[in-house]
Amino acid sequence: MPFMETDMEQEATELQAMIDADPELGEASDVFNQEYEFRKKLVLARKGAGLTQKELGMMSGLPFRAISRMETNTEVSPNIRTLFKYLSALGYNLEIVKE
């Protein structure tokens, strides 16, 4: 059976209903989405600088694998020192802004 876009829409609707019904699941979903968006911004900053993960590793002193994990692995969060090295090598700093 071919993939149907309506199947995906139905699954999205069902998932949203589950999230709406369970506050803990909703909170976990929010955290996941925030982390995903943050990792996406890291990748966009690196690519915007025209750098590969390997090149950024050489500039930051971080192993290539650490950069790869930071950009893709949602199971492990980077430590603050690693994050600072990554951002500093790209010319960024980290600010805390109240919502």
C-alpha positions as CSV (number, residue, x, y, z in Angstrom):
1,M,0.0,0.0,0.0
2,P,1.5,3.4,-1.0
3,F,2.2,6.0,1.6
4,M,-0.7,8.4,2.0
5,E,-0.4,11.9,3.2
6,T,-3.8,11.5,4.9
7,D,-2.3,8.7,7.0
8,M,0.3,11.1,8.3
9,E,-2.3,13.8,9.0
10,Q,-4.4,11.3,10.9
11,E,-1.4,10.2,13.0
12,A,-0.6,13.8,13.7
13,T,-4.2,14.4,14.8
14,E,-4.1,11.3,17.1
15,L,-0.7,12.3,18.5
16,Q,-2.0,15.8,19.3
17,A,-5.1,14.3,21.0
18,M,-2.8,12.2,23.2
19,I,-0.7,15.2,24.1
20,D,-3.7,17.3,24.9
21,A,-5.1,14.5,27.2
22,D,-1.9,14.0,29.2
23,P,-0.2,17.1,30.7
24,E,3.1,15.1,31.3
25,L,3.2,14.0,27.7
26,G,2.5,17.6,26.6
27,E,5.3,18.9,28.8
28,A,7.7,16.3,27.4
29,S,6.7,17.2,23.9
30,D,7.3,20.9,24.5
31,V,10.8,20.1,25.9
32,F,11.6,17.9,23.0
33,N,10.5,20.5,20.5
34,Q,12.5,23.2,22.2
35,E,15.6,21.0,22.2
36,Y,15.0,20.1,18.5
37,E,14.7,23.8,17.6
38,F,17.9,24.6,19.5
39,R,19.9,21.9,17.8
40,K,18.5,23.1,14.4
41,K,19.8,26.6,15.2
42,L,23.3,25.2,16.0
43,V,23.4,23.4,12.7
44,L,22.2,26.5,10.8
45,A,24.9,28.7,12.6
46,R,27.6,26.2,11.7
47,K,26.5,25.8,8.1
48,G,26.0,29.6,7.8
49,A,29.6,30.0,8.7
50,G,30.4,27.6,5.9
51,L,31.9,25.0,8.2
52,T,31.7,21.2,8.4
53,Q,31.5,19.5,11.7
54,K,35.1,18.4,11.3
55,E,36.3,22.0,10.6
56,L,34.3,23.3,13.6
57,G,35.9,20.6,15.7
58,M,39.4,21.8,14.8
59,M,38.5,25.4,15.5
60,S,36.8,24.7,18.8
61,G,39.0,22.0,20.1
62,L,36.0,19.7,20.3
63,P,36.1,16.2,18.9
64,F,34.1,15.7,15.7
65,R,31.9,13.2,17.6
66,A,31.0,15.7,20.3
67,I,29.8,18.1,17.6
68,S,27.8,15.4,15.8
69,R,26.2,14.3,19.1
70,M,25.4,17.9,20.0
71,E,23.7,18.5,16.7
72,T,21.8,15.2,16.4
73,N,21.5,13.2,19.6
74,T,18.3,14.0,21.4
75,E,19.1,11.4,24.1
76,V,22.1,13.3,25.5
77,S,22.4,17.0,26.2
78,P,25.7,18.8,25.8
79,N,27.5,20.0,28.9
80,I,27.8,23.8,29.2
81,R,31.5,23.9,28.5
82,T,31.1,22.0,25.2
83,L,28.2,24.3,24.3
84,F,30.3,27.4,25.0
85,K,33.3,26.1,22.9
86,Y,30.9,25.3,20.0
87,L,29.3,28.7,20.1
88,S,32.6,30.6,20.7
89,A,34.2,29.1,17.7
90,L,31.4,30.4,15.6
91,G,31.5,33.9,17.1
92,Y,28.4,33.5,19.2
93,N,27.8,33.8,22.9
94,L,25.0,32.5,25.0
95,E,22.4,34.8,26.6
96,I,19.6,34.0,29.0
97,V,16.5,35.9,28.2
98,K,13.3,35.9,30.3
99,E,10.2,35.0,28.4
